[in-house]
């Protein structure tokens, strides 16, 4: 299969990938990959916004993926985007719980490698999507992420990370309000 940058084809590949995800990965890794796929999906839909693609289109794909994960594994797999306010707190608590594990375990190595690419932008999106007055601000979330990343020994250049997040949010921003 040839590599393509065409967003239509990439979105088709993403949809196919998430349908088969539970068959390929252990449950915790599948959940992390679903977070990554949502980020990619929103980015692709933002590129195709003028053609009628929407956040809801990606949300439907992901809802199906989470349902499939639950059915294939028999485990509870809640889509954090269904309730971004509650998920904002739950994801930070989950990430904090990982600081108790050994950073040398294979899952922890995977988690640390994915942290900046998956958890930081996911927390940023959840913060943006939560409309409650009782939510954490991005600065509060960022502070907690910094503590967690320090405990997990995840190297990060926050200036670079913020620049990447800014570009991502500028790209997907119109999708979030459409």
C-alpha positions as CSV (number, residue, x, y, z in Angstrom):
1,X,0.0,0.0,0.0
2,X,1.4,3.4,-1.0
3,X,1.6,6.2,1.5
4,X,-0.7,9.1,0.7
5,X,-1.3,12.5,2.1
6,X,-4.8,12.7,0.6
7,X,-7.1,13.4,3.6
8,X,-10.0,11.4,2.1
9,X,-7.9,8.2,1.8
10,X,-6.2,8.8,5.2
11,X,-9.7,9.1,6.8
12,X,-10.8,5.8,5.2
13,X,-7.6,4.1,6.5
14,X,-8.2,5.6,9.9
15,X,-11.8,4.2,10.0
16,X,-10.6,0.8,8.9
17,X,-7.8,0.8,11.5
18,X,-10.1,1.7,14.4
19,X,-12.6,-1.0,13.5
20,X,-9.9,-3.7,13.8
21,X,-8.0,-2.1,16.7
22,X,-9.2,-4.4,19.5
23,X,-8.0,-7.4,17.6
24,X,-4.4,-6.1,17.3
25,X,-3.5,-4.5,20.7
26,X,-3.9,-5.1,24.4
27,X,-6.8,-3.2,25.9
28,X,-4.8,-0.3,27.6
29,X,-2.8,0.3,24.4
30,X,-6.0,0.2,22.3
31,X,-7.5,2.9,24.4
32,X,-4.4,5.1,23.9
33,X,-4.5,4.5,20.2
34,X,-8.1,5.5,20.1
35,X,-7.2,8.8,21.7
36,X,-4.5,9.3,19.0
37,X,-6.9,8.3,16.2
38,X,-9.4,11.0,17.4
39,X,-6.7,13.6,17.3
40,X,-5.8,12.6,13.7
41,X,-9.4,12.3,12.7
42,X,-10.2,15.8,13.9
43,X,-7.2,17.1,12.0
44,X,-8.3,15.3,8.8
45,X,-11.9,16.4,9.1
46,X,-10.7,20.0,9.6
47,X,-8.9,19.7,6.2
48,X,-12.2,18.5,4.7
49,X,-14.5,20.9,6.5
50,X,-15.4,22.7,3.3
51,X,-16.6,19.4,1.9
52,X,-19.0,18.8,4.7
53,X,-16.9,16.7,7.1
54,X,-17.5,17.5,10.7
55,X,-16.6,16.8,14.3
56,X,-19.7,14.7,14.5
57,X,-18.5,12.5,11.6
58,X,-15.3,11.7,13.5
59,X,-17.3,11.2,16.7
60,X,-19.5,8.6,15.0
61,X,-16.4,6.7,13.8
62,X,-15.0,6.8,17.3
63,X,-18.2,5.8,18.9
64,X,-18.3,2.7,16.8
65,X,-14.6,2.0,17.7
66,X,-15.3,2.3,21.4
67,X,-18.4,0.0,21.0
68,X,-16.3,-2.5,19.1
69,X,-13.6,-2.3,21.8
70,X,-16.1,-3.0,24.5
71,X,-17.7,-5.9,22.6
72,X,-14.3,-7.6,21.7
73,X,-12.7,-7.2,25.1
74,X,-15.7,-7.4,27.4
75,X,-14.2,-4.4,29.3
76,X,-15.6,-1.0,29.9
77,X,-14.3,1.5,27.4
78,X,-15.8,4.9,27.8
79,X,-15.2,7.5,25.1
80,X,-13.8,10.5,27.0
81,X,-15.3,12.9,24.4
82,X,-18.8,12.0,25.5
83,X,-18.3,14.0,28.7
84,X,-15.2,16.1,28.3
85,X,-15.6,17.8,31.6
86,X,-15.6,14.6,33.7
87,X,-13.0,13.1,31.4
88,X,-10.7,16.0,32.0
89,X,-10.5,15.0,35.7
90,X,-10.6,11.2,35.0
91,X,-7.7,11.3,32.5
92,X,-5.5,13.3,34.8
93,X,-6.3,10.9,37.6
94,X,-5.5,7.9,35.4
95,X,-2.2,9.4,34.3
96,X,-1.3,10.2,37.9
97,X,-1.9,6.5,38.8
98,X,0.8,5.5,36.3
99,X,3.4,7.3,38.3
100,X,3.2,4.4,40.8
101,X,4.4,1.9,38.2
102,X,7.9,1.0,37.1
103,X,8.9,3.1,34.1
104,X,10.9,0.2,32.7
105,X,7.7,-2.0,32.0
106,X,6.9,-2.3,28.3
107,X,3.5,-0.6,28.8
108,X,5.1,2.3,30.6
109,X,7.7,2.7,27.9
110,X,4.9,2.9,25.4
111,X,2.9,5.3,27.6
112,X,5.9,7.6,28.0
113,X,6.6,7.6,24.2
114,X,3.0,8.6,23.5
115,X,2.6,11.2,26.2
116,X,3.4,14.3,24.3
117,X,1.7,13.1,21.1
118,X,-1.5,11.8,22.7
119,X,-2.2,12.9,26.2
120,X,-1.1,16.5,26.1
121,X,-3.2,17.3,23.0
122,X,-6.1,15.2,24.3
123,X,-6.1,17.1,27.6
124,X,-6.0,20.4,25.6
125,X,-9.0,19.4,23.5
126,X,-11.0,18.1,26.5
127,X,-10.3,21.5,28.2
128,X,-11.5,23.3,25.1
129,X,-14.6,21.2,24.8
130,X,-15.7,21.3,28.4
131,X,-18.1,24.2,28.8
132,X,-18.6,23.9,32.6
133,X,-17.5,26.8,34.8
134,X,-16.1,24.2,37.1
135,X,-13.5,22.9,34.7
136,X,-9.7,23.2,35.0
137,X,-8.2,25.9,32.9
138,X,-5.5,24.9,30.4
139,X,-2.9,26.4,32.8
140,X,-4.1,24.2,35.6
141,X,-4.2,21.1,33.4
142,X,-0.7,22.0,32.0
143,X,0.6,22.3,35.5
144,X,-0.7,18.8,36.4
145,X,0.6,17.3,33.2
146,X,4.0,18.8,34.0
147,X,4.1,17.1,37.4
148,X,3.0,13.8,35.9
149,X,5.5,14.0,33.1
150,X,8.3,14.8,35.6
151,X,7.3,11.8,37.7
152,X,7.3,9.6,34.6
153,X,10.5,11.1,33.4
154,X,9.0,12.2,30.1
155,X,11.3,14.8,28.5
156,X,9.4,17.8,27.2
157,X,10.2,21.2,25.9
158,X,7.0,23.1,26.8
159,X,7.7,26.0,24.4
160,X,7.9,23.5,21.5
161,X,4.9,21.6,22.9
162,X,2.8,24.8,23.2
163,X,3.7,25.8,19.6
164,X,2.6,22.4,18.3
165,X,-0.7,22.7,20.3
166,X,-1.3,26.2,19.1
167,X,-0.9,25.0,15.4
168,X,-3.2,22.0,16.1
169,X,-5.9,24.1,17.8
170,X,-5.8,26.7,15.0
171,X,-6.4,23.9,12.5
172,X,-9.2,22.1,14.4
173,X,-10.7,25.1,16.0
174,X,-13.2,25.7,13.2
175,X,-14.2,22.1,13.3
176,X,-15.0,22.3,17.0
177,X,-17.4,25.2,16.6
178,X,-19.1,23.9,13.4
